[in-house]
Amino acid sequence: MSIFTKIINREIPAEIIYEQDNIIVIKDIFPKAKTHLLIIPKKEIPTINDLEQEDRELLAEMFFVAKKVAKDLWIDEWYKLNFNVWEKAGQEVMHIHLHLLSNI
């Protein structure tokens, strides 16, 4: 069980920015930008390489959540999105998550 699953299950505290049935958005505890959020599916999928065809809608929904949260935070004119895949690329938690970063 990943640390993100523990956050989703409310076993570990986190600053939750947004939540819906299948996705949660939290603040990164080690931010790399003024705004650094993690968009996390509630389904535990270790890496992008582990996605299945059935995950297509969930992955798309992560991007729509990013768009909504960016607009809600008034940073929708400048932000970037990033997935890290495996440790060598910077993935520290083996549960896919989309980074939303902005210096606004």
N, C-alpha and C positions, 0 to 999 in steps of 0.2 A: 504494500500500500504506500503510495507516494505521500509526501508532505501536503501536496495540493488536495488529495483525497481526504486527508485528515482535516484540512481547512474547510472543505466542502461539507464534511460531516460534523463540523463545529467542534472537533476534538482539539484543534489548535486555533488560537485567535488570529485574526487578520483584519486589516482595514478594507472592508468590502465597499466598492464603489457602485457596483451594479450587479444584479442577479436576475436570472430568468430560469426556466425549468431545466435547461441543458447546459448553461454557461454561467460562470461567475467571473467577475472582474475585481481584482484586488490591487492595492498599491504594492510595488516591489519594495522589499525591506532594504535593498542595497541599490537605490536608484542611480541610474547612469545619466539622467537628465532631470530637469525641473519637474516634469511630469513623466513618470515611468510606471505604467500599469501592466498587469498581466491578465490576458484574456484566456481563460482556462475552461475547456470543456469538462463537464462533470463526468463524462465517460473517460476512464483512465486508458489512454493510448500512449505508450512509451515515447515513440518518436514519429516524425513525419513518415519515415520509412515503414511504419507499422500500420498506416492507414489502410482501410479496406474500402471497397466500393460503397458499402453501406454508410461510410462516414462522410460522403461527399456533401450532403446537406449540412451536417454539423460543421464541417470546415468552412463552408460558405457562410454559415450563420455567425461564425467567429468574426468574419470581416464586416458583416452588417452591424454586429455589436460594437466593433471598433469605431465604425462610422458614427453610430449613435452616441457613444460615450464622448468621442472627440467633439461632436457638435454640442452636447450637453455641457461640456467643460469650456466651450468657446475657444478650442484649439484646432478647429476643423480646417483652418487655412494653412496650418503647418504642423505636420506630425509625420512620423514614419512608423512603419510596422516591420517586425522582424521575427522570424523563426530561427532558432538555433537547432542544429541536428547533431546529436552526440557530443560528448565532452570536448573533443578537439575543436569543435565549432562554438563552444561555450554553453552547451546545454548542461545545466547543473542538476535539474530535476527531470527524471525520466517519466514525464507526463507532459504531453505536448502543451505548449502555451505560446501565445502570440504576444510579443512585446509591443506596446504602444508607447512611443517616446516623443516628447516635445520639450523645447526649451522656452516655451511660452508659459 
